[in-house]
């Protein structure tokens, strides 16, 4: 499997798990809690697959950066959580940072 496809799956699974974490209400609701556990298990498995070829720091930077941006978007759309201008600027900087790492770093296998 392509390392970046595995990383994409890890990111999506982590975002689903984190979204369900809010719905689990402190693990007091069964189905959202099961989604959290399964989502994080899938996320960490596919992250481990990614780490076979992508350096740990690079993979984690992409995983966490993309996860932060996606969770913020889900929070804004799904949970109606406001994002003010400083939050949007910060998220933009995260996206820019991930882009710089992917486009210009010699640490990233291309």
C-alpha positions in Angstrom: 0.0 0.0 0.0 1.2 3.5 -0.8 2.4 5.2 2.4 0.4 8.4 1.7 -2.8 6.4 1.1 -2.3 4.7 4.4 -1.7 8.1 6.0 -4.9 9.4 4.4 -6.8 6.5 5.9 -5.2 7.2 9.3 -6.2 10.8 9.2 -9.8 10.1 8.2 -10.1 7.4 10.9 -8.7 9.8 13.5 -11.1 12.5 12.5 -14.0 10.2 12.7 -12.9 8.9 16.1 -12.3 12.4 17.5 -15.8 13.5 16.2 -17.4 10.5 17.9 -15.4 11.4 21.1 -17.6 14.4 21.7 -20.7 12.4 21.0 -19.6 9.7 23.4 -20.3 12.1 26.3 -17.4 11.0 28.4 -17.7 7.4 27.2 -21.2 7.2 28.7 -22.9 6.4 25.4 -22.1 2.9 23.9 -22.2 3.4 20.1 -20.2 6.6 19.9 -17.7 5.1 22.4 -17.3 2.0 20.2 -16.7 4.3 17.1 -14.0 6.1 19.1 -12.1 2.9 20.0 -12.4 1.4 16.5 -11.5 4.7 14.8 -8.4 5.2 16.9 -7.4 1.5 16.4 -7.7 1.9 12.6 -5.9 5.3 12.7 -2.9 4.0 14.7 -2.7 0.8 12.5 -2.5 2.8 9.3 -0.2 5.4 10.9 2.2 2.5 11.7 2.0 1.3 8.1 2.9 4.8 7.0 5.9 4.8 9.3 7.5 2.0 7.4 8.6 4.5 4.7 7.8 8.0 5.9 10.0 9.5 8.6 8.1 9.7 12.0 8.3 13.5 12.3 7.0 14.1 8.8 4.2 11.6 9.1 3.1 13.0 12.4 3.3 16.6 11.2 1.0 15.8 8.3 -1.3 13.6 10.4 -1.7 16.1 13.2 -1.9 19.1 10.9 -4.5 17.7 8.6 -6.4 16.3 11.7 -6.5 19.7 13.4 -7.8 21.4 10.3 -10.4 18.7 9.5 -11.7 18.5 13.1 -11.9 22.3 13.2 -14.0 22.2 10.1 -16.3 19.5 11.5 -16.6 21.4 14.7 -17.7 24.5 12.8 -20.1 22.7 10.4 -21.5 19.8 12.6 -21.2 21.1 16.1 -21.8 24.8 15.3 -18.6 25.8 17.0 -17.4 29.3 16.0 -14.0 30.0 14.5 -12.8 33.5 14.8 -10.3 35.3 12.7 -7.2 34.3 14.8 -8.4 30.6 14.7 -8.8 30.8 10.9 -5.3 32.4 10.5 -3.8 29.7 12.7 -5.5 27.0 10.7 -4.2 28.6 7.5 -0.7 28.6 8.9 -1.0 24.9 9.7 -2.1 24.2 6.1 0.8 26.3 4.8 3.2 24.4 7.1 2.1 21.0 5.9 2.3 22.2 2.3 5.9 23.5 2.8 7.0 20.2 4.4 5.4 18.2 1.5 6.6 20.4 -1.3 10.1 21.4 -0.3 11.5 19.1 2.4 14.1 16.6 1.3 12.9 14.5 4.3 9.7 13.6 2.5 10.0 10.6 0.1 8.6 11.8 -3.3 
